[in-house]
Amino acid sequence: MTGSEKERAVMLGEYTVEHSATVRATAKHFGISKSTVHKDLTERLPKAAPALYGQVRELLELNKRERHIRGGLATKHKYELSARLKKKV
């Protein structure tokens, strides 16, 4: 593993914790794929910064527990928007 991968993992971990960001939001911010962010946070970060990994792991678990709620809200917004557009026509 090169130093740049370790540095990137630490940078992604710090951003994720500071902004309470999801893997998807972190990937979008840095312009890289979700799978790269996930791999960096779960495989590379524990070796590079174990203390930071503990914080990131807690946040990833929280996001995992809440993902069904976020999905439901996204679906709700989708249908509310659809209903508003139908009323305008």
Biopython code that builds the backbone (N, CA, C, O; Angstrom):
import numpy as np
from Bio.PDB.StructureBuilder import StructureBuilder

atoms = [
    (1, "MET", "N", (0.852, -1.173, 0.000)),
    (1, "MET", "CA", (0.000, 0.000, 0.000)),
    (1, "MET", "C", (0.898, 1.236, 0.000)),
    (1, "MET", "O", (1.850, 1.323, 0.777)),
    (2, "THR", "N", (0.598, 2.156, -0.846)),
    (2, "THR", "CA", (1.399, 3.370, -0.929)),
    (2, "THR", "C", (0.980, 4.366, 0.144)),
    (2, "THR", "O", (-0.111, 4.273, 0.707)),
    (3, "GLY", "N", (1.865, 5.320, 0.415)),
    (3, "GLY", "CA", (1.551, 6.349, 1.406)),
    (3, "GLY", "C", (0.344, 7.163, 1.013)),
    (3, "GLY", "O", (-0.417, 7.603, 1.875)),
    (4, "SER", "N", (0.158, 7.368, -0.271)),
    (4, "SER", "CA", (-0.974, 8.185, -0.705)),
    (4, "SER", "C", (-2.318, 7.532, -0.374)),
    (4, "SER", "O", (-3.283, 8.229, -0.061)),
    (5, "GLU", "N", (-2.384, 6.214, -0.440)),
    (5, "GLU", "CA", (-3.629, 5.527, -0.082)),
    (5, "GLU", "C", (-3.924, 5.688, 1.402)),
    (5, "GLU", "O", (-5.076, 5.878, 1.792)),
    (6, "LYS", "N", (-2.889, 5.612, 2.231)),
    (6, "LYS", "CA", (-3.072, 5.801, 3.672)),
    (6, "LYS", "C", (-3.503, 7.230, 3.966)),
    (6, "LYS", "O", (-4.396, 7.463, 4.781)),
    (7, "GLU", "N", (-2.870, 8.177, 3.304)),
    (7, "GLU", "CA", (-3.227, 9.586, 3.500)),
    (7, "GLU", "C", (-4.661, 9.845, 3.069)),
    (7, "GLU", "O", (-5.401, 10.566, 3.737)),
    (8, "ARG", "N", (-5.047, 9.245, 1.939)),
    (8, "ARG", "CA", (-6.413, 9.427, 1.448)),
    (8, "ARG", "C", (-7.405, 8.828, 2.435)),
    (8, "ARG", "O", (-8.450, 9.425, 2.695)),
    (9, "ALA", "N", (-7.098, 7.664, 2.986)),
    (9, "ALA", "CA", (-7.990, 7.021, 3.955)),
    (9, "ALA", "C", (-8.182, 7.910, 5.181)),
    (9, "ALA", "O", (-9.298, 8.047, 5.682)),
    (10, "VAL", "N", (-7.102, 8.511, 5.663)),
    (10, "VAL", "CA", (-7.193, 9.397, 6.826)),
    (10, "VAL", "C", (-8.005, 10.642, 6.473)),
    (10, "VAL", "O", (-8.839, 11.088, 7.261)),
    (11, "MET", "N", (-7.760, 11.199, 5.292)),
    (11, "MET", "CA", (-8.484, 12.391, 4.862)),
    (11, "MET", "C", (-9.988, 12.095, 4.751)),
    (11, "MET", "O", (-10.814, 12.900, 5.181)),
    (12, "LEU", "N", (-10.337, 10.945, 4.176)),
    (12, "LEU", "CA", (-11.745, 10.565, 4.054)),
    (12, "LEU", "C", (-12.369, 10.333, 5.431)),
    (12, "LEU", "O", (-13.512, 10.721, 5.671)),
    (13, "GLY", "N", (-11.630, 9.712, 6.313)),
    (13, "GLY", "CA", (-12.130, 9.466, 7.664)),
    (13, "GLY", "C", (-12.386, 10.752, 8.416)),
    (13, "GLY", "O", (-13.413, 10.900, 9.078)),
    (14, "GLU", "N", (-11.450, 11.685, 8.314)),
    (14, "GLU", "CA", (-11.625, 12.974, 8.996)),
    (14, "GLU", "C", (-12.838, 13.720, 8.458)),
    (14, "GLU", "O", (-13.614, 14.281, 9.232)),
    (15, "TYR", "N", (-13.007, 13.733, 7.137)),
    (15, "TYR", "CA", (-14.146, 14.417, 6.526)),
    (15, "TYR", "C", (-15.456, 13.773, 6.978)),
    (15, "TYR", "O", (-16.408, 14.464, 7.341)),
    (16, "THR", "N", (-15.490, 12.447, 6.950)),
    (16, "THR", "CA", (-16.701, 11.717, 7.319)),
    (16, "THR", "C", (-17.120, 12.032, 8.748)),
    (16, "THR", "O", (-18.300, 12.258, 9.019)),
    (17, "VAL", "N", (-16.151, 12.048, 9.662)),
    (17, "VAL", "CA", (-16.466, 12.320, 11.071)),
    (17, "VAL", "C", (-16.857, 13.783, 11.272)),
    (17, "VAL", "O", (-17.836, 14.067, 11.961)),
    (18, "GLU", "N", (-16.110, 14.709, 10.683)),
    (18, "GLU", "CA", (-16.390, 16.142, 10.866)),
    (18, "GLU", "C", (-17.766, 16.530, 10.362)),
    (18, "GLU", "O", (-18.437, 17.366, 10.966)),
    (19, "HIS", "N", (-18.192, 15.927, 9.257)),
    (19, "HIS", "CA", (-19.462, 16.306, 8.641)),
    (19, "HIS", "C", (-20.572, 15.292, 8.889)),
    (19, "HIS", "O", (-21.679, 15.451, 8.373)),
    (20, "SER", "N", (-20.292, 14.254, 9.670)),
    (20, "SER", "CA", (-21.258, 13.162, 9.889)),
    (20, "SER", "C", (-21.828, 12.700, 8.552)),
    (20, "SER", "O", (-23.036, 12.518, 8.402)),
    (21, "ALA", "N", (-20.938, 12.518, 7.593)),
    (21, "ALA", "CA", (-21.327, 12.215, 6.222)),
    (21, "ALA", "C", (-21.508, 10.721, 6.001)),
    (21, "ALA", "O", (-20.917, 9.896, 6.697)),
    (22, "THR", "N", (-22.332, 10.395, 5.024)),
    (22, "THR", "CA", (-22.478, 9.019, 4.589)),
    (22, "THR", "C", (-21.349, 8.707, 3.613)),
    (22, "THR", "O", (-20.640, 9.605, 3.159)),
    (23, "VAL", "N", (-21.193, 7.430, 3.297)),
    (23, "VAL", "CA", (-20.184, 7.026, 2.316)),
    (23, "VAL", "C", (-20.494, 7.693, 0.975)),
    (23, "VAL", "O", (-19.591, 8.167, 0.286)),
    (24, "ARG", "N", (-21.762, 7.724, 0.619)),
    (24, "ARG", "CA", (-22.174, 8.322, -0.652)),
    (24, "ARG", "C", (-21.851, 9.817, -0.703)),
    (24, "ARG", "O", (-21.358, 10.314, -1.716)),
    (25, "ALA", "N", (-22.128, 10.531, 0.390)),
    (25, "ALA", "CA", (-21.856, 11.972, 0.438)),
    (25, "ALA", "C", (-20.353, 12.244, 0.402)),
    (25, "ALA", "O", (-19.906, 13.191, -0.245)),
    (26, "THR", "N", (-19.577, 11.415, 1.097)),
    (26, "THR", "CA", (-18.131, 11.570, 1.095)),
    (26, "THR", "C", (-17.575, 11.328, -0.301)),
    (26, "THR", "O", (-16.714, 12.074, -0.767)),
    (27, "ALA", "N", (-18.062, 10.294, -0.964)),
    (27, "ALA", "CA", (-17.613, 9.988, -2.324)),
    (27, "ALA", "C", (-17.923, 11.138, -3.277)),
    (27, "ALA", "O", (-17.096, 11.502, -4.113)),
    (28, "LYS", "N", (-19.100, 11.697, -3.146)),
    (28, "LYS", "CA", (-19.493, 12.809, -4.015)),
    (28, "LYS", "C", (-18.601, 14.024, -3.770)),
    (28, "LYS", "O", (-18.183, 14.691, -4.717)),
    (29, "HIS", "N", (-18.309, 14.312, -2.506)),
    (29, "HIS", "CA", (-17.480, 15.471, -2.164)),
    (29, "HIS", "C", (-16.076, 15.347, -2.759)),
    (29, "HIS", "O", (-15.530, 16.326, -3.268)),
    (30, "PHE", "N", (-15.494, 14.154, -2.697)),
    (30, "PHE", "CA", (-14.131, 13.954, -3.185)),
    (30, "PHE", "C", (-14.064, 13.516, -4.644)),
    (30, "PHE", "O", (-12.975, 13.426, -5.210)),
    (31, "GLY", "N", (-15.203, 13.245, -5.252)),
    (31, "GLY", "CA", (-15.217, 12.864, -6.663)),
    (31, "GLY", "C", (-14.635, 11.485, -6.933)),
    (31, "GLY", "O", (-14.005, 11.263, -7.967)),
    (32, "ILE", "N", (-14.848, 10.554, -5.997)),
    (32, "ILE", "CA", (-14.392, 9.185, -6.180)),
    (32, "ILE", "C", (-15.565, 8.244, -5.955)),
    (32, "ILE", "O", (-16.635, 8.673, -5.523)),
    (33, "SER", "N", (-15.367, 6.958, -6.246)),
    (33, "SER", "CA", (-16.477, 6.014, -6.147)),
    (33, "SER", "C", (-16.787, 5.648, -4.697)),
    (33, "SER", "O", (-15.940, 5.750, -3.810)),
    (34, "LYS", "N", (-18.030, 5.218, -4.490)),
    (34, "LYS", "CA", (-18.462, 4.796, -3.156)),
    (34, "LYS", "C", (-17.653, 3.594, -2.693)),
    (34, "LYS", "O", (-17.312, 3.488, -1.515)),
    (35, "SER", "N", (-17.345, 2.690, -3.615)),
    (35, "SER", "CA", (-16.601, 1.495, -3.232)),
    (35, "SER", "C", (-15.188, 1.841, -2.782)),
    (35, "SER", "O", (-14.655, 1.190, -1.883)),
    (36, "THR", "N", (-14.573, 2.849, -3.384)),
    (36, "THR", "CA", (-13.239, 3.289, -2.962)),
    (36, "THR", "C", (-13.301, 3.885, -1.568)),
    (36, "THR", "O", (-12.444, 3.597, -0.733)),
    (37, "VAL", "N", (-14.301, 4.712, -1.307)),
    (37, "VAL", "CA", (-14.463, 5.316, 0.018)),
    (37, "VAL", "C", (-14.680, 4.221, 1.053)),
    (37, "VAL", "O", (-14.053, 4.229, 2.112)),
    (38, "HIS", "N", (-15.560, 3.288, 0.751)),
    (38, "HIS", "CA", (-15.856, 2.219, 1.704)),
    (38, "HIS", "C", (-14.613, 1.380, 1.987)),
    (38, "HIS", "O", (-14.335, 1.051, 3.140)),
    (39, "LYS", "N", (-13.875, 1.037, 0.951)),
    (39, "LYS", "CA", (-12.661, 0.238, 1.133)),
    (39, "LYS", "C", (-11.636, 1.005, 1.967)),
    (39, "LYS", "O", (-11.011, 0.440, 2.864)),
    (40, "ASP", "N", (-11.466, 2.291, 1.668)),
    (40, "ASP", "CA", (-10.515, 3.109, 2.428)),
    (40, "ASP", "C", (-10.919, 3.179, 3.901)),
    (40, "ASP", "O", (-10.070, 3.059, 4.784)),
    (41, "LEU", "N", (-12.202, 3.372, 4.165)),
    (41, "LEU", "CA", (-12.664, 3.542, 5.540)),
    (41, "LEU", "C", (-12.668, 2.241, 6.331)),
    (41, "LEU", "O", (-12.435, 2.260, 7.540)),
    (42, "THR", "N", (-12.924, 1.122, 5.682)),
    (42, "THR", "CA", (-13.040, -0.131, 6.424)),
    (42, "THR", "C", (-11.779, -0.986, 6.411)),
    (42, "THR", "O", (-11.565, -1.769, 7.337)),
    (43, "GLU", "N", (-10.937, -0.857, 5.385)),
    (43, "GLU", "CA", (-9.750, -1.705, 5.295)),
    (43, "GLU", "C", (-8.445, -0.951, 5.522)),
    (43, "GLU", "O", (-7.556, -1.447, 6.215)),
    (44, "ARG", "N", (-8.325, 0.229, 4.951)),
    (44, "ARG", "CA", (-7.062, 0.957, 5.044)),
    (44, "ARG", "C", (-6.962, 1.836, 6.290)),
    (44, "ARG", "O", (-5.886, 1.961, 6.874)),
    (45, "LEU", "N", (-8.063, 2.438, 6.696)),
    (45, "LEU", "CA", (-8.049, 3.347, 7.840)),
    (45, "LEU", "C", (-7.660, 2.670, 9.155)),
    (45, "LEU", "O", (-6.927, 3.272, 9.940)),
    (46, "PRO", "N", (-8.120, 1.439, 9.433)),
    (46, "PRO", "CA", (-7.716, 0.817, 10.710)),
    (46, "PRO", "C", (-6.199, 0.678, 10.856)),
    (46, "PRO", "O", (-5.670, 0.762, 11.964)),
    (47, "LYS", "N", (-5.507, 0.466, 9.746)),
    (47, "LYS", "CA", (-4.046, 0.330, 9.782)),
    (47, "LYS", "C", (-3.366, 1.685, 9.882)),
    (47, "LYS", "O", (-2.317, 1.814, 10.512)),
    (48, "ALA", "N", (-3.966, 2.700, 9.258)),
    (48, "ALA", "CA", (-3.348, 4.024, 9.212)),
    (48, "ALA", "C", (-3.636, 4.855, 10.457)),
    (48, "ALA", "O", (-2.745, 5.542, 10.956)),
    (49, "ALA", "N", (-4.864, 4.806, 10.967)),
    (49, "ALA", "CA", (-5.256, 5.625, 12.123)),
    (49, "ALA", "C", (-6.327, 4.888, 12.923)),
    (49, "ALA", "O", (-7.518, 5.138, 12.739)),
    (50, "PRO", "N", (-5.913, 3.986, 13.807)),
    (50, "PRO", "CA", (-6.885, 3.179, 14.559)),
    (50, "PRO", "C", (-7.875, 3.993, 15.403)),
    (50, "PRO", "O", (-9.040, 3.612, 15.518)),
    (51, "ALA", "N", (-7.430, 5.098, 15.989)),
    (51, "ALA", "CA", (-8.333, 5.908, 16.818)),
    (51, "ALA", "C", (-9.424, 6.538, 15.961)),
    (51, "ALA", "O", (-10.593, 6.546, 16.348)),
    (52, "LEU", "N", (-9.053, 7.060, 14.814)),
    (52, "LEU", "CA", (-10.019, 7.660, 13.898)),
    (52, "LEU", "C", (-10.969, 6.589, 13.374)),
    (52, "LEU", "O", (-12.159, 6.846, 13.193)),
    (53, "TYR", "N", (-10.450, 5.399, 13.134)),
    (53, "TYR", "CA", (-11.288, 4.310, 12.640)),
    (53, "TYR", "C", (-12.424, 4.007, 13.611)),
    (53, "TYR", "O", (-13.537, 3.705, 13.182)),
    (54, "GLY", "N", (-12.162, 4.084, 14.900)),
    (54, "GLY", "CA", (-13.211, 3.842, 15.887)),
    (54, "GLY", "C", (-14.376, 4.800, 15.725)),
    (54, "GLY", "O", (-15.536, 4.396, 15.805)),
    (55, "GLN", "N", (-14.066, 6.074, 15.497)),
    (55, "GLN", "CA", (-15.122, 7.075, 15.296)),
    (55, "GLN", "C", (-15.867, 6.821, 13.990)),
    (55, "GLN", "O", (-17.093, 6.921, 13.934)),
    (56, "VAL", "N", (-15.115, 6.494, 12.942)),
    (56, "VAL", "CA", (-15.730, 6.244, 11.635)),
    (56, "VAL", "C", (-16.625, 5.012, 11.708)),
    (56, "VAL", "O", (-17.717, 5.004, 11.140)),
    (57, "ARG", "N", (-16.174, 3.985, 12.395)),
    (57, "ARG", "CA", (-16.946, 2.749, 12.513)),
    (57, "ARG", "C", (-18.297, 3.009, 13.193)),
    (57, "ARG", "O", (-19.324, 2.482, 12.763)),
    (58, "GLU", "N", (-18.290, 3.819, 14.248)),
    (58, "GLU", "CA", (-19.540, 4.167, 14.924)),
    (58, "GLU", "C", (-20.489, 4.883, 13.977)),
    (58, "GLU", "O", (-21.687, 4.600, 13.960)),
    (59, "LEU", "N", (-19.954, 5.816, 13.184)),
    (59, "LEU", "CA", (-20.774, 6.566, 12.243)),
    (59, "LEU", "C", (-21.315, 5.658, 11.139)),
    (59, "LEU", "O", (-22.474, 5.787, 10.746)),
    (60, "LEU", "N", (-20.490, 4.744, 10.639)),
    (60, "LEU", "CA", (-20.951, 3.812, 9.609)),
    (60, "LEU", "C", (-22.072, 2.914, 10.149)),
    (60, "LEU", "O", (-23.039, 2.626, 9.443)),
    (61, "GLU", "N", (-21.934, 2.483, 11.388)),
    (61, "GLU", "CA", (-22.985, 1.655, 11.996)),
    (61, "GLU", "C", (-24.276, 2.446, 12.168)),
    (61, "GLU", "O", (-25.363, 1.923, 11.923)),
    (62, "LEU", "N", (-24.163, 3.701, 12.588)),
    (62, "LEU", "CA", (-25.340, 4.556, 12.724)),
    (62, "LEU", "C", (-26.030, 4.728, 11.379)),
    (62, "LEU", "O", (-27.251, 4.605, 11.284)),
    (63, "ASN", "N", (-25.250, 5.011, 10.341)),
    (63, "ASN", "CA", (-25.820, 5.183, 9.005)),
    (63, "ASN", "C", (-26.498, 3.901, 8.532)),
    (63, "ASN", "O", (-27.540, 3.945, 7.878)),
    (64, "LYS", "N", (-25.903, 2.765, 8.865)),
    (64, "LYS", "CA", (-26.489, 1.489, 8.477)),
    (64, "LYS", "C", (-27.827, 1.262, 9.178)),
    (64, "LYS", "O", (-28.772, 0.753, 8.574)),
    (65, "ARG", "N", (-27.904, 1.641, 10.456)),
    (65, "ARG", "CA", (-29.160, 1.483, 11.198)),
    (65, "ARG", "C", (-30.249, 2.417, 10.684)),
    (65, "ARG", "O", (-31.434, 2.098, 10.787)),
    (66, "GLU", "N", (-29.863, 3.571, 10.130)),
    (66, "GLU", "CA", (-30.848, 4.573, 9.696)),
    (66, "GLU", "C", (-31.162, 4.527, 8.207)),
    (66, "GLU", "O", (-32.023, 5.278, 7.750)),
    (67, "ARG", "N", (-30.498, 3.678, 7.437)),
    (67, "ARG", "CA", (-30.666, 3.733, 5.988)),
    (67, "ARG", "C", (-32.085, 3.429, 5.527)),
    (67, "ARG", "O", (-32.528, 3.994, 4.527)),
    (68, "HIS", "N", (-32.808, 2.564, 6.212)),
    (68, "HIS", "CA", (-34.183, 2.264, 5.807)),
    (68, "HIS", "C", (-35.082, 3.482, 5.995)),
    (68, "HIS", "O", (-36.043, 3.669, 5.249)),
    (69, "ILE", "N", (-34.775, 4.301, 6.983)),
    (69, "ILE", "CA", (-35.555, 5.516, 7.214)),
    (69, "ILE", "C", (-35.295, 6.520, 6.090)),
    (69, "ILE", "O", (-36.226, 7.130, 5.566)),
    (70, "ARG", "N", (-34.028, 6.683, 5.728)),
    (70, "ARG", "CA", (-33.681, 7.603, 4.642)),
    (70, "ARG", "C", (-34.325, 7.170, 3.329)),
    (70, "ARG", "O", (-34.797, 8.003, 2.555)),
    (71, "GLY", "N", (-34.339, 5.869, 3.086)),
    (71, "GLY", "CA", (-34.960, 5.353, 1.862)),
    (71, "GLY", "C", (-36.444, 5.645, 1.830)),
    (71, "GLY", "O", (-36.991, 6.012, 0.789)),
    (72, "GLY", "N", (-37.098, 5.483, 2.970)),
    (72, "GLY", "CA", (-38.530, 5.771, 3.047)),
    (72, "GLY", "C", (-38.825, 7.238, 2.828)),
    (72, "GLY", "O", (-39.799, 7.590, 2.164)),
    (73, "LEU", "N", (-37.981, 8.101, 3.389)),
    (73, "LEU", "CA", (-38.177, 9.545, 3.198)),
    (73, "LEU", "C", (-37.962, 9.942, 1.743)),
    (73, "LEU", "O", (-38.679, 10.792, 1.216)),
    (74, "ALA", "N", (-36.986, 9.334, 1.101)),
    (74, "ALA", "CA", (-36.734, 9.635, -0.311)),
    (74, "ALA", "C", (-37.924, 9.232, -1.172)),
    (74, "ALA", "O", (-38.309, 9.955, -2.091)),
    (75, "THR", "N", (-38.501, 8.078, -0.869)),
    (75, "THR", "CA", (-39.680, 7.628, -1.612)),
    (75, "THR", "C", (-40.856, 8.554, -1.358)),
    (75, "THR", "O", (-41.599, 8.879, -2.284)),
    (76, "LYS", "N", (-41.034, 8.978, -0.123)),
    (76, "LYS", "CA", (-42.121, 9.897, 0.231)),
    (76, "LYS", "C", (-41.981, 11.201, -0.546)),
    (76, "LYS", "O", (-42.957, 11.700, -1.106)),
    (77, "HIS", "N", (-40.776, 11.753, -0.580)),
    (77, "HIS", "CA", (-40.552, 13.010, -1.317)),
    (77, "HIS", "C", (-40.811, 12.833, -2.810)),
    (77, "HIS", "O", (-41.349, 13.724, -3.467)),
    (78, "LYS", "N", (-40.428, 11.687, -3.330)),
    (78, "LYS", "CA", (-40.637, 11.403, -4.750)),
    (78, "LYS", "C", (-42.128, 11.463, -5.098)),
    (78, "LYS", "O", (-42.521, 12.088, -6.084)),
    (79, "TYR", "N", (-42.940, 10.814, -4.285)),
    (79, "TYR", "CA", (-44.374, 10.785, -4.576)),
    (79, "TYR", "C", (-45.064, 12.110, -4.259)),
    (79, "TYR", "O", (-46.047, 12.463, -4.912)),
    (80, "GLU", "N", (-44.567, 12.844, -3.274)),
    (80, "GLU", "CA", (-45.121, 14.173, -3.012)),
    (80, "GLU", "C", (-44.856, 15.105, -4.186)),
    (80, "GLU", "O", (-45.736, 15.868, -4.584)),
    (81, "LEU", "N", (-43.658, 15.050, -4.738)),
    (81, "LEU", "CA", (-43.310, 15.871, -5.898)),
    (81, "LEU", "C", (-44.180, 15.488, -7.092)),
    (81, "LEU", "O", (-44.677, 16.351, -7.815)),
    (82, "SER", "N", (-44.354, 14.198, -7.284)),
    (82, "SER", "CA", (-45.194, 13.705, -8.394)),
    (82, "SER", "C", (-46.622, 14.207, -8.248)),
    (82, "SER", "O", (-47.241, 14.607, -9.234)),
    (83, "ALA", "N", (-47.147, 14.191, -7.042)),
    (83, "ALA", "CA", (-48.521, 14.640, -6.791)),
    (83, "ALA", "C", (-48.640, 16.151, -7.047)),
    (83, "ALA", "O", (-49.633, 16.602, -7.618)),
    (84, "ARG", "N", (-47.643, 16.929, -6.631)),
    (84, "ARG", "CA", (-47.685, 18.380, -6.863)),
    (84, "ARG", "C", (-47.628, 18.705, -8.347)),
    (84, "ARG", "O", (-48.298, 19.630, -8.807)),
    (85, "LEU", "N", (-46.832, 17.950, -9.101)),
    (85, "LEU", "CA", (-46.742, 18.192, -10.533)),
    (85, "LEU", "C", (-48.046, 17.850, -11.240)),
    (85, "LEU", "O", (-48.415, 18.528, -12.199)),
    (86, "LYS", "N", (-48.748, 16.823, -10.795)),
    (86, "LYS", "CA", (-50.022, 16.450, -11.376)),
    (86, "LYS", "C", (-51.090, 17.498, -11.122)),
    (86, "LYS", "O", (-51.945, 17.742, -11.975)),
    (87, "LYS", "N", (-51.042, 18.126, -9.937)),
    (87, "LYS", "CA", (-52.021, 19.167, -9.610)),
    (87, "LYS", "C", (-51.831, 20.403, -10.466)),
    (87, "LYS", "O", (-52.805, 21.090, -10.773)),
    (88, "LYS", "N", (-50.612, 20.701, -10.856)),
    (88, "LYS", "CA", (-50.336, 21.884, -11.673)),
    (88, "LYS", "C", (-50.821, 21.728, -13.098)),
    (88, "LYS", "O", (-51.072, 22.726, -13.774)),
    (89, "VAL", "N", (-50.959, 20.508, -13.569)),
    (89, "VAL", "CA", (-51.348, 20.258, -14.953)),
    (89, "VAL", "C", (-52.791, 20.373, -15.149)),
    (89, "VAL", "O", (-53.280, 20.190, -16.264)),
]
sb = StructureBuilder()
sb.init_structure("model")
sb.init_model(0)
sb.init_chain("A")
sb.init_seg("    ")
for serial, (resi, resn, name, xyz) in enumerate(atoms, 1):
    if name == "N":
        sb.init_residue(resn, " ", resi, " ")
    sb.init_atom(name, np.array(xyz, "f"), 0.0, 1.0, " ", f" {name:<3s}", serial, name[0])
structure = sb.get_structure()
